[in-house]
Amino acid sequence: MRVSISPRGALKLKPDTEEEREAFKVFAAV
């Protein structure tokens, strides 16, 4: 999982692995 900061100063999480992507989808759906 990587965290990047957008030009506007917003944090963006970037899942690296398939597992993280699955967990990320669940997390984003909440």
PDBQT receptor file of N, H, CA, C and O in Angstrom, charges set to zero:
ATOM      1  N   MET A   1       0.853  -1.191   0.000  1.00  0.00    +0.000 N 
ATOM      2  CA  MET A   1       0.000   0.000   0.000  1.00  0.00    +0.000 C 
ATOM      3  C   MET A   1       0.886   1.238   0.000  1.00  0.00    +0.000 C 
ATOM      4  O   MET A   1       1.764   1.386   0.850  1.00  0.00    +0.000 OA
ATOM      5  N   ARG A   2       0.655   2.094  -0.930  1.00  0.00    +0.000 N 
ATOM      6  H   ARG A   2      -0.058   1.974  -1.620  1.00  0.00    +0.000 HD
ATOM      7  CA  ARG A   2       1.411   3.345  -0.972  1.00  0.00    +0.000 C 
ATOM      8  C   ARG A   2       0.478   4.504  -0.704  1.00  0.00    +0.000 C 
ATOM      9  O   ARG A   2      -0.714   4.440  -1.004  1.00  0.00    +0.000 OA
ATOM     10  N   VAL A   3       1.028   5.560  -0.139  1.00  0.00    +0.000 N 
ATOM     11  H   VAL A   3       1.997   5.611   0.105  1.00  0.00    +0.000 HD
ATOM     12  CA  VAL A   3       0.243   6.771   0.071  1.00  0.00    +0.000 C 
ATOM     13  C   VAL A   3       0.905   7.882  -0.708  1.00  0.00    +0.000 C 
ATOM     14  O   VAL A   3       2.095   8.150  -0.541  1.00  0.00    +0.000 OA
ATOM     15  N   SER A   4       0.133   8.527  -1.559  1.00  0.00    +0.000 N 
ATOM     16  H   SER A   4      -0.834   8.309  -1.695  1.00  0.00    +0.000 HD
ATOM     17  CA  SER A   4       0.673   9.663  -2.286  1.00  0.00    +0.000 C 
ATOM     18  C   SER A   4      -0.154  10.889  -1.967  1.00  0.00    +0.000 C 
ATOM     19  O   SER A   4      -1.294  10.784  -1.514  1.00  0.00    +0.000 OA
ATOM     20  N   ILE A   5       0.426  12.050  -2.207  1.00  0.00    +0.000 N 
ATOM     21  H   ILE A   5       1.352  12.135  -2.575  1.00  0.00    +0.000 HD
ATOM     22  CA  ILE A   5      -0.301  13.281  -1.946  1.00  0.00    +0.000 C 
ATOM     23  C   ILE A   5      -0.563  13.974  -3.270  1.00  0.00    +0.000 C 
ATOM     24  O   ILE A   5       0.358  14.250  -4.039  1.00  0.00    +0.000 OA
ATOM     25  N   SER A   6      -1.828  14.247  -3.521  1.00  0.00    +0.000 N 
ATOM     26  H   SER A   6      -2.576  14.023  -2.897  1.00  0.00    +0.000 HD
ATOM     27  CA  SER A   6      -2.203  14.899  -4.767  1.00  0.00    +0.000 C 
ATOM     28  C   SER A   6      -1.789  16.365  -4.715  1.00  0.00    +0.000 C 
ATOM     29  O   SER A   6      -1.532  16.903  -3.638  1.00  0.00    +0.000 OA
ATOM     30  N   PRO A   7      -1.726  17.005  -5.869  1.00  0.00    +0.000 N 
ATOM     31  CA  PRO A   7      -1.347  18.426  -5.936  1.00  0.00    +0.000 C 
ATOM     32  C   PRO A   7      -2.216  19.303  -5.052  1.00  0.00    +0.000 C 
ATOM     33  O   PRO A   7      -1.771  20.353  -4.588  1.00  0.00    +0.000 OA
ATOM     34  N   ARG A   8      -3.447  18.883  -4.817  1.00  0.00    +0.000 N 
ATOM     35  H   ARG A   8      -3.808  18.031  -5.195  1.00  0.00    +0.000 HD
ATOM     36  CA  ARG A   8      -4.337  19.683  -3.975  1.00  0.00    +0.000 C 
ATOM     37  C   ARG A   8      -4.147  19.400  -2.497  1.00  0.00    +0.000 C 
ATOM     38  O   ARG A   8      -4.819  19.994  -1.654  1.00  0.00    +0.000 OA
ATOM     39  N   GLY A   9      -3.228  18.491  -2.180  1.00  0.00    +0.000 N 
ATOM     40  H   GLY A   9      -2.682  18.009  -2.865  1.00  0.00    +0.000 HD
ATOM     41  CA  GLY A   9      -2.941  18.207  -0.779  1.00  0.00    +0.000 C 
ATOM     42  C   GLY A   9      -3.785  17.096  -0.200  1.00  0.00    +0.000 C 
ATOM     43  O   GLY A   9      -3.792  16.887   1.013  1.00  0.00    +0.000 OA
ATOM     44  N   ALA A  10      -4.501  16.377  -1.059  1.00  0.00    +0.000 N 
ATOM     45  H   ALA A  10      -4.495  16.547  -2.045  1.00  0.00    +0.000 HD
ATOM     46  CA  ALA A  10      -5.320  15.269  -0.571  1.00  0.00    +0.000 C 
ATOM     47  C   ALA A  10      -4.486  13.990  -0.548  1.00  0.00    +0.000 C 
ATOM     48  O   ALA A  10      -3.669  13.749  -1.436  1.00  0.00    +0.000 OA
ATOM     49  N   LEU A  11      -4.706  13.183   0.477  1.00  0.00    +0.000 N 
ATOM     50  H   LEU A  11      -5.369  13.379   1.199  1.00  0.00    +0.000 HD
ATOM     51  CA  LEU A  11      -3.994  11.914   0.554  1.00  0.00    +0.000 C 
ATOM     52  C   LEU A  11      -4.663  10.899  -0.351  1.00  0.00    +0.000 C 
ATOM     53  O   LEU A  11      -5.889  10.788  -0.387  1.00  0.00    +0.000 OA
ATOM     54  N   LYS A  12      -3.847  10.163  -1.078  1.00  0.00    +0.000 N 
ATOM     55  H   LYS A  12      -2.851  10.253  -1.049  1.00  0.00    +0.000 HD
ATOM     56  CA  LYS A  12      -4.401   9.110  -1.925  1.00  0.00    +0.000 C 
ATOM     57  C   LYS A  12      -3.726   7.804  -1.572  1.00  0.00    +0.000 C 
ATOM     58  O   LYS A  12      -2.498   7.712  -1.544  1.00  0.00    +0.000 OA
ATOM     59  N   LEU A  13      -4.539   6.793  -1.300  1.00  0.00    +0.000 N 
ATOM     60  H   LEU A  13      -5.536   6.868  -1.322  1.00  0.00    +0.000 HD
ATOM     61  CA  LEU A  13      -3.990   5.476  -1.007  1.00  0.00    +0.000 C 
ATOM     62  C   LEU A  13      -3.955   4.659  -2.285  1.00  0.00    +0.000 C 
ATOM     63  O   LEU A  13      -4.927   4.620  -3.039  1.00  0.00    +0.000 OA
ATOM     64  N   LYS A  14      -2.831   4.011  -2.519  1.00  0.00    +0.000 N 
ATOM     65  H   LYS A  14      -2.041   4.043  -1.907  1.00  0.00    +0.000 HD
ATOM     66  CA  LYS A  14      -2.722   3.193  -3.720  1.00  0.00    +0.000 C 
ATOM     67  C   LYS A  14      -2.392   1.764  -3.332  1.00  0.00    +0.000 C 
ATOM     68  O   LYS A  14      -1.274   1.472  -2.909  1.00  0.00    +0.000 OA
ATOM     69  N   PRO A  15      -3.362   0.873  -3.475  1.00  0.00    +0.000 N 
ATOM     70  CA  PRO A  15      -3.114  -0.536  -3.154  1.00  0.00    +0.000 C 
ATOM     71  C   PRO A  15      -2.137  -1.161  -4.146  1.00  0.00    +0.000 C 
ATOM     72  O   PRO A  15      -2.272  -0.979  -5.356  1.00  0.00    +0.000 OA
ATOM     73  N   ASP A  16      -1.161  -1.893  -3.633  1.00  0.00    +0.000 N 
ATOM     74  H   ASP A  16      -1.052  -2.041  -2.650  1.00  0.00    +0.000 HD
ATOM     75  CA  ASP A  16      -0.133  -2.488  -4.483  1.00  0.00    +0.000 C 
ATOM     76  C   ASP A  16      -0.505  -3.886  -4.954  1.00  0.00    +0.000 C 
ATOM     77  O   ASP A  16      -0.298  -4.243  -6.114  1.00  0.00    +0.000 OA
ATOM     78  N   THR A  17      -1.055  -4.666  -4.041  1.00  0.00    +0.000 N 
ATOM     79  H   THR A  17      -1.223  -4.376  -3.099  1.00  0.00    +0.000 HD
ATOM     80  CA  THR A  17      -1.305  -6.068  -4.357  1.00  0.00    +0.000 C 
ATOM     81  C   THR A  17      -2.782  -6.346  -4.560  1.00  0.00    +0.000 C 
ATOM     82  O   THR A  17      -3.635  -5.518  -4.239  1.00  0.00    +0.000 OA
ATOM     83  N   GLU A  18      -3.069  -7.510  -5.092  1.00  0.00    +0.000 N 
ATOM     84  H   GLU A  18      -2.376  -8.183  -5.353  1.00  0.00    +0.000 HD
ATOM     85  CA  GLU A  18      -4.457  -7.907  -5.341  1.00  0.00    +0.000 C 
ATOM     86  C   GLU A  18      -5.226  -7.960  -4.027  1.00  0.00    +0.000 C 
ATOM     87  O   GLU A  18      -6.378  -7.533  -3.951  1.00  0.00    +0.000 OA
ATOM     88  N   GLU A  19      -4.577  -8.488  -2.999  1.00  0.00    +0.000 N 
ATOM     89  H   GLU A  19      -3.641  -8.834  -3.061  1.00  0.00    +0.000 HD
ATOM     90  CA  GLU A  19      -5.205  -8.579  -1.680  1.00  0.00    +0.000 C 
ATOM     91  C   GLU A  19      -5.586  -7.201  -1.174  1.00  0.00    +0.000 C 
ATOM     92  O   GLU A  19      -6.691  -6.995  -0.672  1.00  0.00    +0.000 OA
ATOM     93  N   GLU A  20      -4.666  -6.264  -1.307  1.00  0.00    +0.000 N 
ATOM     94  H   GLU A  20      -3.768  -6.431  -1.714  1.00  0.00    +0.000 HD
ATOM     95  CA  GLU A  20      -4.928  -4.909  -0.839  1.00  0.00    +0.000 C 
ATOM     96  C   GLU A  20      -6.034  -4.263  -1.647  1.00  0.00    +0.000 C 
ATOM     97  O   GLU A  20      -6.830  -3.485  -1.121  1.00  0.00    +0.000 OA
ATOM     98  N   ARG A  21      -6.081  -4.592  -2.944  1.00  0.00    +0.000 N 
ATOM     99  H   ARG A  21      -5.434  -5.224  -3.371  1.00  0.00    +0.000 HD
ATOM    100  CA  ARG A  21      -7.140  -4.016  -3.781  1.00  0.00    +0.000 C 
ATOM    101  C   ARG A  21      -8.509  -4.489  -3.314  1.00  0.00    +0.000 C 
ATOM    102  O   ARG A  21      -9.463  -3.713  -3.270  1.00  0.00    +0.000 OA
ATOM    103  N   GLU A  22      -8.598  -5.774  -2.965  1.00  0.00    +0.000 N 
ATOM    104  H   GLU A  22      -7.823  -6.405  -3.001  1.00  0.00    +0.000 HD
ATOM    105  CA  GLU A  22      -9.865  -6.322  -2.472  1.00  0.00    +0.000 C 
ATOM    106  C   GLU A  22     -10.274  -5.633  -1.178  1.00  0.00    +0.000 C 
ATOM    107  O   GLU A  22     -11.421  -5.214  -1.022  1.00  0.00    +0.000 OA
ATOM    108  N   ALA A  23      -9.334  -5.520  -0.259  1.00  0.00    +0.000 N 
ATOM    109  H   ALA A  23      -8.402  -5.860  -0.386  1.00  0.00    +0.000 HD
ATOM    110  CA  ALA A  23      -9.616  -4.883   1.026  1.00  0.00    +0.000 C 
ATOM    111  C   ALA A  23      -9.975  -3.418   0.810  1.00  0.00    +0.000 C 
ATOM    112  O   ALA A  23     -10.825  -2.862   1.507  1.00  0.00    +0.000 OA
ATOM    113  N   PHE A  24      -9.315  -2.807  -0.166  1.00  0.00    +0.000 N 
ATOM    114  H   PHE A  24      -8.625  -3.259  -0.731  1.00  0.00    +0.000 HD
ATOM    115  CA  PHE A  24      -9.539  -1.397  -0.458  1.00  0.00    +0.000 C 
ATOM    116  C   PHE A  24     -10.952  -1.168  -0.975  1.00  0.00    +0.000 C 
ATOM    117  O   PHE A  24     -11.601  -0.180  -0.633  1.00  0.00    +0.000 OA
ATOM    118  N   LYS A  25     -11.416  -2.098  -1.805  1.00  0.00    +0.000 N 
ATOM    119  H   LYS A  25     -10.888  -2.901  -2.083  1.00  0.00    +0.000 HD
ATOM    120  CA  LYS A  25     -12.784  -1.997  -2.345  1.00  0.00    +0.000 C 
ATOM    121  C   LYS A  25     -13.805  -2.042  -1.219  1.00  0.00    +0.000 C 
ATOM    122  O   LYS A  25     -14.757  -1.262  -1.196  1.00  0.00    +0.000 OA
ATOM    123  N   VAL A  26     -13.597  -2.956  -0.294  1.00  0.00    +0.000 N 
ATOM    124  H   VAL A  26     -12.824  -3.590  -0.313  1.00  0.00    +0.000 HD
ATOM    125  CA  VAL A  26     -14.497  -3.081   0.855  1.00  0.00    +0.000 C 
ATOM    126  C   VAL A  26     -14.446  -1.810   1.686  1.00  0.00    +0.000 C 
ATOM    127  O   VAL A  26     -15.477  -1.292   2.114  1.00  0.00    +0.000 OA
ATOM    128  N   PHE A  27     -13.245  -1.318   1.908  1.00  0.00    +0.000 N 
ATOM    129  H   PHE A  27     -12.407  -1.739   1.560  1.00  0.00    +0.000 HD
ATOM    130  CA  PHE A  27     -13.044  -0.109   2.704  1.00  0.00    +0.000 C 
ATOM    131  C   PHE A  27     -13.715   1.092   2.044  1.00  0.00    +0.000 C 
ATOM    132  O   PHE A  27     -14.340   1.911   2.717  1.00  0.00    +0.000 OA
ATOM    133  N   ALA A  28     -13.581   1.189   0.732  1.00  0.00    +0.000 N 
ATOM    134  H   ALA A  28     -13.073   0.524   0.186  1.00  0.00    +0.000 HD
ATOM    135  CA  ALA A  28     -14.136   2.325  -0.001  1.00  0.00    +0.000 C 
ATOM    136  C   ALA A  28     -15.659   2.263  -0.072  1.00  0.00    +0.000 C 
ATOM    137  O   ALA A  28     -16.321   3.281  -0.277  1.00  0.00    +0.000 OA
ATOM    138  N   ALA A  29     -16.205   1.064   0.098  1.00  0.00    +0.000 N 
ATOM    139  H   ALA A  29     -15.667   0.238   0.264  1.00  0.00    +0.000 HD
ATOM    140  CA  ALA A  29     -17.651   0.900  -0.016  1.00  0.00    +0.000 C 
ATOM    141  C   ALA A  29     -18.379   1.327   1.258  1.00  0.00    +0.000 C 
ATOM    142  O   ALA A  29     -19.596   1.513   1.257  1.00  0.00    +0.000 OA
ATOM    143  N   VAL A  30     -17.630   1.478   2.327  1.00  0.00    +0.000 N 
ATOM    144  H   VAL A  30     -16.642   1.326   2.328  1.00  0.00    +0.000 HD
ATOM    145  CA  VAL A  30     -18.247   1.850   3.609  1.00  0.00    +0.000 C 
ATOM    146  C   VAL A  30     -18.684   3.309   3.581  1.00  0.00    +0.000 C 
ATOM    147  O   VAL A  30     -19.224   3.810   4.568  1.00  0.00    +0.000 OA
TER     148      VAL A  30
